[in-house]
Amino acid sequence: MSNTENGQQTDGQRGGHHHRSAWSHIIRGMWRTPLGLMGVAITTVSITLMLLGLLVDMLGLVDKPYAAIATYMVLPGGMITGLILIPVAAWLRRREWHKHGIAKEHLVINLSDHKHRRFVVVFIALTVINLAILGVVGYEGYHFTDSPYFCGMVCHQVMAPEYTVYQRSPHARVACVECHIGPGASWFVQAKISGLRQVAAVLTDSYSRPIPAPVHHLRPARDTCEHCHWPEKFHGKKVKIFTHFTNDNQKTPEVTEIALHIGGRNPKTGAFEGIHWHVSKNVQVRYFALDEKRTRISRIQVTRPDGSKEEFVKEGMEPEKGYAGEWRVMDCIDCHNRPTHVYDHPEDRVDFGLLSKKINPDIVGIREDSITVLTKLYATRKEAAANMADDLLALQKKRDPAQAEKYKDDILNAGDFLLDAYLGNVWPRMNVTWGTYKNHLGHRDSDAGFGCWRCHDEEHRTKDGKVISQDCGMCHDEPK
């Protein structure tokens, strides 16, 4: 008896029939090979867990980022892998038959045969169901990967500082991707490729501590910020109030009011003016930065609406070692460099505590001692949580034991307030502390090269001697 006959007879004896079609052999093969069984098992388990995960997520029963990752990213991959393994197992089985000379009929779909029709209907139905499940999960997965929750919680150790301050910012309801990616396929693809590099950095523990700023490959603000804010709608003035205490006067604050010349397009004259003139229509300001943080600027080029150009140069400046310099077109984030990820100043938090009475201003020296413990270099956040209130109490005991005993509860409450401020701004493991991320708005951090005075220093000159003024009245004056 030949190998072919022997093979066919064996299959017939096992199934109780003397002849099986090619399709019958393929389907039976899925259940008779380890690879086929694995494919069926992986597909079934993945689909089941995906549907359960989708239901749990929609009902809000589990609030864990890794559960969502499993539902929307891992399990769909498992389902697709299983679906691929099933036909691969069947193909390998037929190849094995040919290898041993076991002839099998060619696969034929005959719609006149009710068995074939039933197979086609079942195949189409299962395909539609699988595609529907993948479509729903893929859609939810796409939105999950674009959510602030994904950005902030999946890489929690890395993004904890930025995500924490984002949640208390004016843009807390604006999704991260709206500013960091914006609309369009090209930037979406770039962002996802960049994301893969960041995932690799997390897995290899090679990411930067702290996260570098500014982001040099961030999309221009005119493609993102100006979807909501645009120069033609900026106009008039805005009154800003600064409240500040001193160590010598903890009860009566110094209050400073200034009227900022927000500017933009003047609706009466149609001219662009004020602070937002820098990004007004038909005006382009370019600058050449000599360091990564863009705090040292040697050249500034201004192109005006009539096409005329001016270049202001500050002589004697050299680029930062290892940095070639960078030309950049000025946009929103060159001043609003912390529009969402806003970190506090320690003195501001202490002054707010005094103003809100969360820190009792009747306690002599409490402001100075609060700043001392708030800016202390704790090794970890856990250490700060364990010691900050006690450290504040110890400083007060050293200053005046009787006062410390009298106001002990108030001092400990103040310590709790300071701890909240610390935990909202300092992450020792990420090398993020007070002042790590400074602000270009105004000139509070001008001693470190931040703010308006990078350009407005009266040292950048044109060839004919014109300078960029540092006149305070250009940007603000007293409210009227």
Residue, then its C-alpha position, 0 to 999 in steps of 0.5 A: m500500500s502506498n504512502t498516500e493510500n496509507g495516509q488517507q486510510t488512517d485519516g478515514q479510520r480515525g474520522g469514521h469516513h473513507h474520504r475527507s475533503a481538503w478543507s476538512h483536513i485543514i480544519r482538523g489540522m488546526w486542532r491536531t497540531p500544537l501550533g494550531l491549538m496555540g493559535v486558537a487558545i491565544t485568540t480565544v483568551s485574548i478576545t475574552l480578556m479584551l472584552l472584559g477589559l473594555l467593559v471594566d474600563m468603560l464602567g470605571l471599575v479599575d483605574k490603573p494605567y497598566a490594565a488599560i495597556a493590557t486591554y488596548m495594546v497587549l491583548p490586541g497584539g495577542m489576538i492578531t498573533g493567534l489569528i495568524l498562527i491558525p492558518v500558519a499551522a494549517w499551511l505547515r501541516r500541508r507542507e508536511w504532507h507534501k514532504h512525505g508524499i501524502a497527496k491532498e486535494h487542492l483547496v476549492i470553494n464550491l458554493s453549490d456545496h452546502k458545507h462550503r456555503r456554511f463554511v464561507v458564511v461562518f468565516i465571514a461572520l467570524t471575520v466581521i466579529n473579529l474586525a469589529i472587536l479590533g476596531v472598537v478596541g483599536y479606537e479606544g486604544y488610540h484615544f487612550t494613548d493620546s490621553p493625559y492619563f497615558c502620558g502622565m501615568v504609564c511612565h510615572q517615574v519619568m513624567a510625575p513632575e510634569y503631570t503633577v504640575y499640568q493637573r493644576s495648570p490653566h491648561a489642565r483640560v487641554a490634552c497633552v497631544e493638542c500642544h505636543i503633537g497637534p493635528g495632522a498625520s506627519w506630526f502624529v507619526q513623528a510623535k509615535i516614533s519619538g515615543l518609542r525612543q522614550v519607551a526604550a530609554v525608560l526600559t534601559d533607565s537611560y532617560s534624562r534627569p531632569i527632562p531637558a527644557p526647552v523641547h527643541h523638536l516641539r511643533p511651532a506654536r502657530d500650529t498648536c497654541e494659536h488654535c485657541h489664542w491668536p494675535e488678532k484677538f489679543h488686545g488691551k491691558k491686563v492688571k496683575i497683582f503681586t502679594h509679598f510678605t517679608n521676614d520682618n513683616q509677616k502680617t501686612p503684605e506688600v501689594t504691587e499692581i501693574a497693568l501689562h500691555i498685552g497688546g496684539r491687534n488694536p481694534k480701533t487702529g488695526a495696528f499691532e502693539g504691546i507685548h504680543w507685537h512679537v508674534s503679530k501678523n506679518v511680523q517675524v522675529r528670529y534670534f540666534a541662541l548660543d546655548e541649549k536653554r536659549t538664555r544667551i542670544s547674540r543676534i536678533q532679526v526683525t522683519r516688519p510688515d513692509g518687508s524691511k529688516e533690522e538685525f540687532v547684534k550683541e558683540g563678544m558672545e561665544p556659544e556654549k561649549g559643544y553647542a553650535g548655536e540655533w536660529r529660531v523663529m520666535d513664537c508663544i513658548d519663547c516667553h510662555n515657556r511654562p504655559t502648562h508645566v508651571y512650577d512654583h517659587p518657594e517664597d510664593r508658596v510660603d507667602f500664600g500660606l501666610l495670606s491664607k492663614k494656613i501658616n499662622p503669621d503670629i508665630v515669630g520667624i515662621r516665614e524664614d523657618s518655613i522657607t528654610v525647611l521648604t528648600k532643604l535638600y531631602a534625599t527622597r520625597k519619603e524622607a521629606a514627608a517623614n521629617m518636614a513638619d518636625d524640622l520646622l518645629a525644631l527650628q522654632k524650638k531653637r528660635d523660642p522654646a516657649q513660642a514653639e510649645k504654645y503654637k505647636d499645633d499651628i507649626l505642625n499644620a504649617g509643616d503639612f502645608l509646606l509638605d504639600a507644596y514640596l511634593g507638588n514641586v520637588w522630585p529628588r530622583m528626577n533632579v527636579t527641585w526649586g528653580t530647575y524649570k525657570n520662567h521667561l515671563g517677566h524678569r524675575d529669573s533674569d539673574a539666570g538669563f531668563g526672561c525679557w532681558r535676554c533681548h531687552d538689555e540695551e546691548h543688542r545694537t544695529k549697525d547704525g546704533k539703534v538698540i532694543s530698549q529696556d524701558c519698563g513702560m514698553c511692557h507695563d505701567e500703573p493701573k488707571 
